[in-house]
Amino acid sequence: MRPSRRAAIIAVCASGLIAGTLDIGAAALINHLSPVVIVRSIASGLLGQASLTGGAYSALLGLVLQWAMSVLIAAIYFFATQPLPWLRRRWWLGGLLAGLIIQLVMVYLVVPLSAAPFRMQLSLHDYVAHFHMVSFFENLLAMFVFGLILAYGASVASRTPADQDSGARSEAPSAV
């Protein structure tokens, strides 16, 4: 039995918003910057350098963009794993795989194609010259957490009412 449409929408939106918000916090911690600077940096993907001094408008735009991307990624994960029930049952594995894929797509496709002033140049020399192992693993860990949140949301949403009832019955204390 497939999950209800309502459960899927709630799972996609909730997991996307939670993961996106935590991702802003993780980026702030990793880079030792204010979350406001982080969301302005996200807005720079559209506005370029001007967003970094753009005030509240840039910060709000960056927050909306982060949440929109996060919900979109959650929806992609949800629909991509729908025909793979084994991956939803092992949500931790799906989350780790998703986190790795998200990291690769963001670093090597989305950011380089954006207007962000700090985007990575596509030459191998520039990449090697600016590569920092600790930063790489901190960001990868953040994306693993992001992916785990999405995968757990999809797992919960894919449970049928029969699964939820049997789980409730098996966890209920017995009257002895």
C-alpha positions as CSV (number, residue, x, y, z in Angstrom):
1,M,0.0,0.0,0.0
2,R,1.3,3.5,-0.9
3,P,1.5,6.3,1.6
4,S,-1.2,8.9,1.5
5,R,-0.6,12.0,-0.5
6,R,-1.1,14.1,2.6
7,A,1.6,12.1,4.5
8,A,4.0,12.4,1.6
9,I,3.5,16.2,1.4
10,I,3.9,16.6,5.1
11,A,7.0,14.4,5.1
12,V,8.6,16.2,2.2
13,C,7.9,19.7,3.5
14,A,8.8,19.0,7.1
15,S,12.0,17.1,6.4
16,G,13.0,19.7,3.8
17,L,12.4,22.6,6.1
18,I,14.1,20.9,9.1
19,A,17.1,19.8,7.1
20,G,17.5,23.2,5.4
21,T,17.3,25.1,8.6
22,L,19.9,22.8,10.3
23,D,22.1,23.1,7.2
24,I,22.2,26.9,7.7
25,G,23.3,26.3,11.3
26,A,25.9,23.8,10.3
27,A,27.3,26.1,7.7
28,A,27.5,28.9,10.2
29,L,29.3,26.7,12.7
30,I,31.7,25.2,10.1
31,N,32.6,28.6,8.6
32,H,32.5,30.5,11.9
33,L,30.0,33.0,10.5
34,S,26.6,34.3,11.4
35,P,23.6,32.5,9.9
36,V,22.7,35.9,8.3
37,V,25.9,35.9,6.4
38,I,25.2,32.3,5.4
39,V,21.8,33.1,4.0
40,R,23.2,36.1,2.2
41,S,25.8,33.8,0.7
42,I,23.0,31.5,-0.5
43,A,21.3,34.5,-2.1
44,S,24.5,35.4,-3.9
45,G,23.9,32.4,-6.1
46,L,21.3,34.6,-7.8
47,L,22.4,38.1,-7.0
48,G,26.1,37.7,-7.0
49,Q,28.5,39.9,-4.9
50,A,25.7,42.5,-4.2
51,S,23.8,40.1,-1.9
52,L,26.7,40.0,0.6
53,T,25.9,43.7,1.5
54,G,22.2,43.6,0.6
55,G,20.7,43.7,4.0
56,A,17.5,42.1,5.1
57,Y,16.2,41.5,1.5
58,S,19.2,39.4,0.7
59,A,19.0,37.5,3.9
60,L,15.3,36.7,3.4
61,L,15.9,35.7,-0.2
62,G,18.7,33.4,0.9
63,L,16.5,31.8,3.5
64,V,13.6,31.3,1.0
65,L,16.0,29.8,-1.5
66,Q,17.6,27.5,1.1
67,W,14.2,26.2,2.1
68,A,12.9,25.9,-1.5
69,M,16.0,23.9,-2.5
70,S,15.8,21.7,0.6
71,V,12.1,20.9,0.0
72,L,12.8,20.2,-3.7
73,I,15.7,17.9,-2.7
74,A,13.4,16.2,-0.2
75,A,10.8,15.7,-2.9
76,I,13.4,14.3,-5.3
77,Y,14.5,11.8,-2.6
78,F,11.0,10.8,-1.7
79,F,10.0,10.1,-5.3
80,A,13.4,8.5,-6.3
81,T,13.1,6.0,-3.4
82,Q,9.4,5.2,-3.8
83,P,10.1,2.2,-5.9
84,L,12.8,1.1,-3.5
85,P,11.1,0.0,-0.3
86,W,14.2,-1.8,1.0
87,L,16.0,1.6,1.0
88,R,13.2,3.2,2.9
89,R,13.3,0.5,5.5
90,R,17.1,1.0,5.8
91,W,16.6,4.8,5.9
92,W,20.1,5.4,7.4
93,L,21.7,3.9,4.4
94,G,19.5,5.9,2.0
95,G,20.3,9.0,4.0
96,L,24.0,8.5,3.8
97,L,23.9,7.9,0.1
98,A,21.7,10.9,-0.4
99,G,24.0,13.1,1.6
100,L,27.0,12.0,-0.5
101,I,25.1,12.7,-3.8
102,I,23.8,16.0,-2.5
103,Q,27.3,17.1,-1.6
104,L,28.7,16.2,-5.0
105,V,25.9,17.9,-6.9
106,M,26.0,21.1,-4.8
107,V,29.8,21.4,-4.9
108,Y,30.5,20.4,-8.5
109,L,27.3,21.5,-10.3
110,V,25.0,24.0,-8.5
111,V,27.6,26.3,-6.9
112,P,29.9,26.5,-10.0
113,L,27.0,27.3,-12.2
114,S,25.7,30.0,-9.8
115,A,26.5,33.7,-9.6
116,A,28.1,33.2,-6.2
117,P,31.4,35.2,-6.0
118,F,33.1,32.4,-4.0
119,R,32.2,29.6,-6.5
120,M,34.9,27.1,-7.3
121,Q,36.7,27.6,-10.5
122,L,36.5,24.5,-12.7
123,S,40.2,24.1,-13.2
124,L,41.9,21.2,-11.3
125,H,44.7,23.5,-10.2
126,D,42.4,25.9,-8.5
127,Y,40.5,23.1,-6.8
128,V,43.7,21.5,-5.5
129,A,45.1,24.8,-4.4
130,H,42.0,25.7,-2.3
131,F,41.1,22.2,-1.1
132,H,41.0,21.8,2.7
133,M,40.5,18.3,4.0
134,V,38.9,19.3,7.4
135,S,36.4,21.6,5.7
136,F,35.6,18.9,3.1
137,F,34.8,16.4,5.8
138,E,32.8,18.9,7.9
139,N,30.6,19.8,4.9
140,L,30.3,16.1,4.0
141,L,29.2,15.3,7.6
142,A,26.6,18.1,7.4
143,M,25.3,16.7,4.1
144,F,25.1,13.2,5.7
145,V,22.9,14.7,8.5
146,F,20.8,16.5,5.8
147,G,20.3,13.2,3.9
148,L,19.5,11.3,7.1
149,I,16.7,13.8,7.9
150,L,15.2,13.4,4.4
151,A,15.5,9.6,4.5
152,Y,13.9,9.3,7.9
153,G,11.0,11.6,6.8
154,A,10.4,9.4,3.7
155,S,10.6,6.3,5.8
156,V,8.0,7.6,8.2
157,A,5.7,8.8,5.4
158,S,5.9,5.5,3.6
159,R,4.5,3.5,6.5
160,T,1.0,2.4,5.9
161,P,-1.8,2.6,8.5
162,A,-1.4,-1.2,8.9
163,D,2.3,-0.8,9.7
164,Q,1.6,1.9,12.2
165,D,-1.2,-0.1,13.9
166,S,1.0,-3.2,14.1
167,G,3.9,-1.1,15.5
168,A,1.6,0.4,18.1
169,R,0.3,-3.0,19.1
170,S,3.7,-4.6,19.4
171,E,5.1,-1.7,21.5
172,A,2.0,-1.5,23.8
173,P,2.6,-3.0,27.2
174,S,0.7,-6.2,27.8
175,A,-1.8,-6.5,30.6
176,V,-0.6,-9.3,32.8
